[in-house]
């Protein structure tokens, strides 16, 4: 029985690539230094997977910035503003596209589907002259082979690449990006030919756009592309991988009918309905890469449940045609649980980071082949049972309060116009009042003070004094600038989600649970492991201190429940909306305590509200219903005279606030 990993994190267990990149960009180290760090990371990852027994080990999933940008480099699709004149694309052009330089801006960056990863958007048009300009895929395959590891080179598939692109500046928005398919396929063929000559036996095309709402013309592009590639790929095992959601029935038919493709990968964690499609008819003789180990979250797999699913699939596709896989690339998880020595041991036993998920995949494959590791399965079963029964997970009072919300309509009692009148009488603001988003720059000294307080190197009295001095500076500056509604600058906060999570029950935090967001930027999402509640006020002390320094309104600054949810690793033992309602109740308590303390303007930031929007339009209404409901829960109990504002990501870069709820 075979095992397969869709992709693996690039940054390294202690963000080695991040620091190497930033050192190179700052001209503190050479290109050779950066390449050495990268090569060491790749070698370590390949060895780790090989030692675990993985058959299908990915290569070309490593990137110095982003895999879509790597594809743009491979295709030579460099926008003219970067002054590239042909030849192999080197770091100067590559990083200019990613980050810009002194004379030209970077290419646009946007979210990779509904994850918190971001990719560099290709800029394409009829005038682009594509050419084979980056041999990275072949070089990495050869690099792994020299280490004794036979890998599966992975590419962003040609159709998904075009569907994820945008028309270049000056090109009509109506331009059909799929019309460029005939121009890029010859380059894919060149790469495949080189890989075959180098000895590759398998190749993987990631076509995640197949889970989206596609029309017949877009689906036909997949049929055309893989018909064109069939001859070039002859003799290779060709895997087409999908992930992040169910594959719609028409897309499933298109996918499983593709010529020259020997195996199909599906996300069976987020794509549970795909199981029914497979049961309804899977092509004879084809491989099924069954993504049963979650690549998007950090919870240990329920091995017994996954084994049951795999055994059912085995009866459909045959023993020799079933491959155990991750649901998607492990890029979206933290790297290795071993780097968390201080994490609570019980909670730690419930978790599996990327390194542990590789072990899980291979353990399932061995069990299917009749070589079940009983001790490993027993340990897993014990951890699953511990998580289900642990009193730290369940809070009956919170469960009851959240459950009562479902059938209720949480809106403020009076209409908008009445509230605005009441707020104006109370606040006496000008017609167009001024304010800022909220957070002021965090100096090195501020960060040092926070670190020292956390490490108990300074007293609470000294810490409060230092933060108070910073708040006072910020307040005076805003008064000098004649700002109408002030903010305290948030000098006490580390991150807009982490700060609140650290003060809420049901949250855990890692030391090295970093996940790549883009380039060298990494985030460390909180882990929501249990029912969420607020033991005590979180911001009232600092907000009231700031308000005492001025006669002008001082905004209370909160992060909304949907953003906290979407920027965390969320428990998977109950629906996401139930967890969101629990967070909403906790933030509601904070809003009402701020109001009682005399704070009359409260900003509740929902920067990530849209980020949680499902990929399929048919699922949008349900998500928006509970997400907006969660926001309304937070502010429904305040008086008419209290003004509630929210910052949504659509306005993230603009110097004003969008009113949501009021």
QUIZIDA-V640865 format. One record per residue. RES is the residue in three letters. PHI is phi in whole degrees, 0 to 359 (none if undefined). BURIAL is 1 if it has 9 or more other ideal C-beta (glycine too) atoms within 8 Angstrom, else 0. Layout:
RES:PHI:BURIAL
RES:PHI:BURIAL
This chain:
UNK:none:1
UNK:263:1
UNK:232:1
UNK:210:1
UNK:243:1
UNK:293:1
UNK:185:1
UNK:220:1
UNK:302:1
UNK:257:1
UNK:292:1
UNK:99:1
UNK:298:1
UNK:234:0
UNK:59:1
UNK:301:1
UNK:292:1
UNK:305:1
UNK:291:0
UNK:292:1
UNK:298:1
UNK:292:1
UNK:294:1
UNK:293:1
UNK:297:1
UNK:276:0
UNK:62:0
UNK:265:0
UNK:214:0
UNK:266:0
UNK:300:0
UNK:297:0
UNK:298:1
UNK:297:1
UNK:297:0
UNK:294:0
UNK:300:1
UNK:297:1
UNK:297:1
UNK:296:1
UNK:296:1
UNK:300:1
UNK:300:1
UNK:297:0
UNK:294:1
UNK:298:1
UNK:296:1
UNK:301:1
UNK:290:1
UNK:296:1
UNK:297:0
UNK:283:1
UNK:99:1
UNK:294:1
UNK:277:1
UNK:260:1
UNK:262:1
UNK:282:1
UNK:233:1
UNK:67:1
UNK:266:1
UNK:291:1
UNK:209:1
UNK:283:1
UNK:211:1
UNK:196:1
UNK:290:1
UNK:287:1
UNK:298:1
UNK:300:1
UNK:292:1
UNK:301:1
UNK:294:1
UNK:301:1
UNK:274:1
UNK:66:1
UNK:270:1
UNK:274:1
UNK:303:1
UNK:304:0
UNK:296:0
UNK:270:1
UNK:65:0
UNK:281:0
UNK:245:0
UNK:100:0
UNK:86:0
UNK:292:0
UNK:284:1
UNK:257:0
UNK:303:1
UNK:299:0
UNK:288:1
UNK:303:1
UNK:285:1
UNK:293:1
UNK:297:1
UNK:283:1
UNK:237:1
UNK:77:0
UNK:213:0
UNK:299:0
UNK:249:0
UNK:225:0
UNK:280:0
UNK:288:1
UNK:286:1
UNK:295:0
UNK:240:1
UNK:214:0
UNK:293:1
UNK:275:0
UNK:55:0
UNK:254:1
UNK:267:1
UNK:262:1
UNK:271:1
UNK:231:1
UNK:238:1
UNK:273:1
UNK:281:1
UNK:297:1
UNK:249:1
UNK:234:1
UNK:193:1
UNK:294:0
UNK:270:0
UNK:294:1
UNK:258:0
UNK:287:1
UNK:205:0
UNK:286:1
UNK:241:1
UNK:216:1
UNK:262:0
UNK:305:1
UNK:299:1
UNK:290:1
UNK:298:0
UNK:290:1
UNK:299:1
UNK:295:1
UNK:298:1
UNK:293:1
UNK:298:1
UNK:295:0
UNK:270:1
UNK:87:0
UNK:243:1
UNK:270:0
UNK:248:1
UNK:252:1
UNK:298:1
UNK:246:1
UNK:229:1
UNK:291:1
UNK:299:1
UNK:299:1
UNK:285:1
UNK:298:1
UNK:303:1
UNK:290:1
UNK:291:1
UNK:269:1
UNK:268:1
UNK:223:1
UNK:298:1
UNK:295:1
UNK:303:0
UNK:91:0
UNK:265:1
UNK:303:0
UNK:297:0
UNK:279:0
UNK:301:1
UNK:278:0
UNK:295:1
UNK:291:1
UNK:292:0
UNK:272:1
UNK:303:1
UNK:296:0
UNK:274:0
UNK:265:1
UNK:300:1
UNK:301:0
UNK:285:1
UNK:303:1
UNK:296:1
UNK:298:1
UNK:297:1
UNK:300:1
UNK:299:1
UNK:294:1
UNK:293:1
UNK:299:1
UNK:296:0
UNK:278:1
UNK:107:0
UNK:296:1
UNK:250:0
UNK:222:1
UNK:213:1
UNK:236:1
UNK:251:1
UNK:274:1
UNK:236:1
UNK:291:1
UNK:294:1
UNK:295:1
UNK:272:1
UNK:274:0
UNK:280:0
UNK:249:1
UNK:271:0
UNK:297:0
UNK:297:0
UNK:292:1
UNK:295:1
UNK:297:0
UNK:296:1
UNK:294:1
UNK:300:1
UNK:296:1
UNK:300:1
UNK:281:1
UNK:293:1
UNK:293:0
UNK:277:1
UNK:305:1
UNK:296:0
UNK:295:1
UNK:270:1
UNK:305:0
UNK:92:0
UNK:256:1
UNK:281:1
UNK:252:1
UNK:253:1
UNK:250:1
UNK:252:1
UNK:238:1
UNK:193:1
UNK:89:1
UNK:190:1
UNK:296:1
UNK:272:1
UNK:303:1
UNK:301:0
UNK:292:1
UNK:293:1
UNK:298:1
UNK:297:0
UNK:298:1
UNK:299:1
UNK:284:1
UNK:257:0
UNK:296:1
UNK:284:0
UNK:79:1
UNK:264:1
UNK:258:1
UNK:209:1
UNK:232:1
UNK:253:1
UNK:228:1
UNK:277:1
UNK:261:1
UNK:265:1
UNK:270:1
UNK:251:1
UNK:294:0
UNK:287:0
UNK:297:1
UNK:304:1
UNK:295:0
UNK:295:1
UNK:295:1
UNK:295:0
UNK:285:0
UNK:157:0
UNK:243:1
UNK:299:0
UNK:296:0
UNK:85:0
UNK:262:1
UNK:274:1
UNK:251:1
UNK:266:1
UNK:269:1
UNK:278:1
UNK:260:1
UNK:258:1
UNK:295:1
UNK:268:1
UNK:251:1
UNK:224:0
UNK:248:1
UNK:273:1
UNK:299:1
UNK:292:1
UNK:279:0
UNK:299:1
UNK:296:1
UNK:293:0
UNK:295:1
UNK:297:1
UNK:297:0
UNK:297:1
UNK:295:1
UNK:294:1
UNK:295:0
UNK:294:1
UNK:300:1
UNK:289:0
UNK:269:1
UNK:260:1
UNK:100:0
UNK:301:0
UNK:278:0
UNK:249:1
UNK:257:1
UNK:238:1
UNK:279:1
UNK:217:1
UNK:278:1
UNK:290:1
UNK:197:1
UNK:298:1
UNK:282:1
UNK:309:1
UNK:268:1
UNK:245:1
UNK:290:1
UNK:277:1
UNK:208:1
UNK:296:1
UNK:297:0
UNK:273:1
UNK:238:1
UNK:293:0
UNK:265:0
UNK:291:1
UNK:313:0
UNK:296:0
UNK:294:1
UNK:298:1
UNK:302:1
UNK:292:1
UNK:273:1
UNK:254:1
UNK:217:1
UNK:272:1
UNK:305:1
UNK:300:1
UNK:287:1
UNK:291:1
UNK:300:1
UNK:295:1
UNK:299:1
UNK:303:1
UNK:288:1
UNK:295:1
UNK:294:1
UNK:298:1
UNK:294:1
UNK:297:1
UNK:296:1
UNK:277:0
UNK:92:0
UNK:238:0
UNK:292:0
UNK:274:1
UNK:302:0
UNK:296:0
UNK:294:1
UNK:294:1
UNK:294:0
UNK:298:0
UNK:296:1
UNK:297:1
UNK:295:0
UNK:295:1
UNK:298:1
UNK:294:0
UNK:300:1
UNK:295:1
UNK:291:0
UNK:259:0
UNK:296:1
UNK:294:0
UNK:284:0
UNK:274:1
UNK:251:0
UNK:234:1
UNK:301:0
UNK:296:0
UNK:293:1
UNK:301:1
UNK:294:0
UNK:295:1
UNK:291:1
UNK:297:0
UNK:292:0
UNK:283:1
UNK:301:0
UNK:265:0
UNK:258:0
UNK:252:0
UNK:259:0
UNK:228:0
UNK:293:1
UNK:293:0
UNK:248:0
UNK:280:0
UNK:300:0
UNK:297:0
UNK:294:1
UNK:293:1
UNK:296:1
UNK:298:0
UNK:296:1
UNK:293:1
UNK:291:1
UNK:296:0
UNK:284:0
UNK:271:1
UNK:53:0
UNK:272:0
UNK:293:0
UNK:301:0
UNK:238:0
UNK:288:0
UNK:251:0
UNK:201:1
UNK:236:0
UNK:298:0
UNK:145:1
UNK:269:1
UNK:262:0
UNK:304:0
UNK:261:0
UNK:281:0
UNK:299:0
UNK:296:0
UNK:299:1
UNK:295:1
UNK:297:0
UNK:300:1
UNK:296:1
UNK:298:0
UNK:294:1
UNK:292:1
UNK:296:0
UNK:275:0
UNK:63:0
UNK:270:0
UNK:231:0
UNK:281:0
UNK:298:0
UNK:298:0
UNK:293:1
UNK:296:1
UNK:300:0
UNK:299:0
UNK:295:1
UNK:292:1
UNK:298:1
UNK:299:0
UNK:293:1
UNK:299:1
UNK:299:1
UNK:298:0
UNK:294:1
UNK:296:1
UNK:298:0
UNK:299:0
UNK:293:1
UNK:294:1
UNK:297:0
UNK:276:0
UNK:62:0
UNK:288:1
UNK:278:1
UNK:246:1
UNK:267:1
UNK:233:1
UNK:266:1
UNK:89:1
UNK:57:1
UNK:291:1
UNK:274:0
UNK:256:0
UNK:268:0
UNK:202:0
UNK:290:1
UNK:256:1
UNK:302:1
UNK:302:1
UNK:281:1
UNK:302:1
UNK:295:1
UNK:252:1
UNK:254:1
UNK:283:1
UNK:90:1
UNK:247:1
UNK:230:1
UNK:228:1
UNK:256:1
UNK:267:1
UNK:227:1
UNK:277:1
UNK:281:1
UNK:228:1
UNK:291:1
UNK:260:1
UNK:191:1
UNK:49:0
UNK:264:0
UNK:284:0
UNK:238:1
UNK:236:1
UNK:237:1
UNK:296:1
UNK:297:1
UNK:249:1
UNK:267:1
UNK:255:1
UNK:212:1
UNK:299:1
UNK:258:1
UNK:212:1
UNK:248:1
UNK:297:0
UNK:203:0
UNK:304:0
UNK:250:1
UNK:234:1
UNK:300:1
UNK:303:0
UNK:288:1
UNK:293:1
UNK:290:1
UNK:300:1
UNK:295:1
UNK:297:1
UNK:291:0
UNK:269:0
UNK:209:1
UNK:271:0
UNK:279:1
UNK:298:1
UNK:249:1
UNK:286:1
UNK:280:1
UNK:242:1
UNK:230:1
UNK:264:1
UNK:285:1
UNK:295:1
UNK:290:1
UNK:292:1
UNK:301:1
UNK:296:1
UNK:289:1
UNK:255:1
UNK:234:1
UNK:278:1
UNK:260:1
UNK:306:1
UNK:249:0
UNK:260:0
UNK:205:0
UNK:301:0
UNK:301:0
UNK:294:0
UNK:293:1
UNK:296:1
UNK:295:1
UNK:298:1
UNK:296:1
UNK:297:1
UNK:300:1
UNK:296:1
UNK:294:1
UNK:291:1
UNK:301:1
UNK:301:1
UNK:293:1
UNK:301:1
UNK:289:1
UNK:288:1
UNK:298:1
UNK:298:1
UNK:298:0
UNK:276:1
UNK:97:0
UNK:274:1
UNK:254:1
UNK:233:1
UNK:231:1
UNK:258:1
UNK:243:1
UNK:279:1
UNK:239:1
UNK:297:1
UNK:250:1
UNK:301:1
UNK:285:0
UNK:296:1
UNK:272:1
UNK:299:0
UNK:300:1
UNK:287:1
UNK:260:1
UNK:299:0
UNK:296:0
UNK:257:1
UNK:296:1
UNK:299:0
UNK:296:0
UNK:299:1
UNK:296:1
UNK:298:0
UNK:283:1
UNK:291:1
UNK:292:0
UNK:301:1
UNK:300:1
UNK:296:1
UNK:293:1
UNK:304:1
UNK:299:1
UNK:246:1
UNK:289:1
UNK:264:0
UNK:277:1
UNK:287:0
UNK:302:1
UNK:283:1
UNK:269:1
UNK:265:1
UNK:248:1
UNK:241:1
UNK:219:1
UNK:252:1
UNK:257:1
UNK:295:1
UNK:301:0
UNK:251:1
UNK:303:0
UNK:258:0
UNK:252:0
UNK:276:0
UNK:210:0
UNK:253:1
UNK:267:1
UNK:277:0
UNK:225:1
UNK:106:1
UNK:50:1
